[in-house]
């Protein structure tokens, strides 16, 4: 997939804006270091942004930061929690596969559809996830933006995240 195809996939202006921001950092020097992410430059994403450390030995992710919208979707502060602690077991394997692919390829992943089960009600939305470095260029983190809202047609329904189609874009296509 080429970068112009990515632009045609992105619907939400906050997702598009963050994608442009991250790609600008990437083109300026490779995988961005987490310290390169400047909240002042991306204020519109702050409620929707999240950062996780990759725990490769455990094949899990630990939340370093989660915006207000993300914490509300899970009804708790996610900082310090692992995906295995907060994501239902039937969803966990797919989530780990999705996000480990961002690091291992390296690539970004984008999806649209059901993204959370919010207090028993399905939230649909859009999500984009990029690789990130904690320093030295090693890819050992992910950063994502997830924007969602209640889907009235599926309110109260059961949702497993397994039907959310992922679109991976190798970073090599962004150069």
C-alpha positions in Angstrom: 0.0 0.0 0.0 1.3 3.5 -0.7 1.0 6.6 1.4 -1.8 8.1 -0.8 -3.9 5.0 -0.2 -3.5 5.6 3.6 -5.0 9.1 3.2 -8.0 7.6 1.5 -8.6 5.2 4.4 -8.7 7.7 7.2 -12.1 9.2 8.1 -11.9 11.1 11.4 -10.0 14.4 11.2 -8.3 13.7 14.5 -7.0 10.4 13.2 -5.9 12.0 9.9 -4.2 14.8 11.8 -2.3 12.4 14.1 -1.3 10.3 11.1 0.2 13.4 9.4 2.0 14.3 12.6 3.5 10.9 13.2 4.5 10.5 9.5 6.2 13.9 9.6 8.3 12.7 12.6 9.0 9.4 10.9 10.2 11.1 7.7 12.3 13.4 9.7 14.4 10.6 11.3 12.9 7.1 11.4 10.8 5.6 14.2 10.0 8.5 16.5 11.2 8.4 20.1 8.4 8.8 22.6 10.0 12.0 23.8 9.5 13.5 20.3 5.7 13.4 20.7 4.8 16.9 21.8 1.3 17.2 23.3 1.3 20.9 22.5 1.4 20.1 18.8 -1.5 17.6 18.9 -4.0 18.9 21.5 -7.0 17.5 19.5 -5.8 13.9 20.1 -5.1 14.1 23.8 -8.4 12.5 25.0 -8.1 9.8 22.4 -4.4 8.9 22.5 -2.7 5.9 24.2 0.8 4.6 24.5 1.9 1.1 25.4 5.2 -0.6 26.2 5.7 -3.9 24.5 6.5 -6.7 27.0 8.1 -9.0 24.5 9.0 -11.7 27.0 5.3 -11.9 28.1 3.9 -11.1 24.6 1.7 -8.4 26.2 1.5 -4.6 26.3 1.4 -2.3 29.3 -0.3 1.1 29.1 2.0 4.0 29.8 -0.6 6.6 29.0 -4.3 6.6 28.1 -6.4 9.7 27.3 -9.7 10.5 29.1 -11.8 9.0 26.3 -9.9 5.7 26.4 -10.0 5.5 30.2 -13.8 6.2 30.1 -14.3 3.4 27.6 -12.7 0.9 30.0 -14.2 2.6 33.1 -10.8 2.9 34.8 -7.4 4.5 34.5 -5.3 2.2 32.3 -1.9 3.5 33.2 0.3 0.6 34.4 -2.2 -2.1 33.4 -1.5 -4.7 30.8 -3.8 -5.7 27.9 -4.2 -9.1 29.5 -5.6 -7.4 32.6 -8.2 -5.3 30.8 -9.1 -7.1 27.6 -11.4 -10.1 27.6 -9.6 -13.4 27.1 -11.4 -14.1 23.8 -10.1 -10.8 22.4 -6.6 -10.7 23.9 -4.9 -13.0 21.3 -6.2 -10.9 18.4 -5.2 -7.6 20.1 -1.7 -8.9 20.8 -1.4 -10.2 17.2 -2.6 -6.8 15.9 -0.2 -4.7 17.9 2.8 -7.0 17.8 2.6 -6.8 14.0 3.0 -3.0 14.3 6.3 -3.5 16.0 7.6 -6.6 14.2 6.9 -5.6 10.6 7.2 -2.5 11.3 3.9 -1.1 10.1 1.0 1.0 11.1 -2.4 -0.6 11.6 -5.8 1.1 10.9 -9.3 -0.2 11.5 -12.9 1.0 11.5 -15.7 -0.8 13.3 -16.5 -2.0 16.8 -13.6 -0.9 19.0 -14.8 -1.2 22.6 -17.6 -2.7 24.7 -18.5 0.4 26.8 -20.5 -0.5 29.9 -22.2 -3.3 28.0 -22.8 -1.2 24.9 -20.9 -1.4 21.7 -18.7 1.6 20.7 -17.7 1.9 17.1 -15.0 4.0 15.8 -11.7 4.4 14.1 -8.2 3.5 15.3 -4.7 4.0 14.1 -1.6 2.6 15.7 2.1 3.4 15.0 5.3 2.0 16.3 7.3 4.1 18.8 10.7 3.9 20.4 11.7 4.4 24.1 15.1 5.5 22.9 18.0 4.5 20.6 15.7 3.7 17.7 14.6 0.3 19.0 10.9 -0.3 18.4 9.5 -1.3 21.8 6.3 0.7 22.1 3.1 1.6 20.2 1.1 4.8 20.1 -2.5 4.9 19.0 -5.4 7.2 18.6 -8.9 5.6 19.0 -12.0 7.7 18.4 -15.4 6.1 19.1 -19.0 6.6 19.8 -22.0 4.5 20.8 -23.5 2.5 18.0 -27.3 2.7 18.6 -28.0 -0.1 16.2 -25.9 -2.5 18.3 -26.4 -1.0 21.8 -26.5 -3.7 24.4 -25.1 -6.2 22.0 -22.2 -8.5 22.6 -19.1 -7.7 20.7 -15.8 -9.5 20.5 -13.5 -7.2 18.5 -12.7 -10.2 16.3 -14.6 -8.8 13.3 -12.7 -5.6 13.1 -10.7 -5.7 9.8 -7.1 -4.5 10.1 -5.3 -2.7 7.3 -1.5 -2.8 7.8 0.6 -0.3 6.0 4.4 -1.2 6.0 6.4 1.8 7.0 8.6 1.2 4.0 5.7 2.5 1.8 5.7 5.8 3.6 9.3 6.8 2.6 
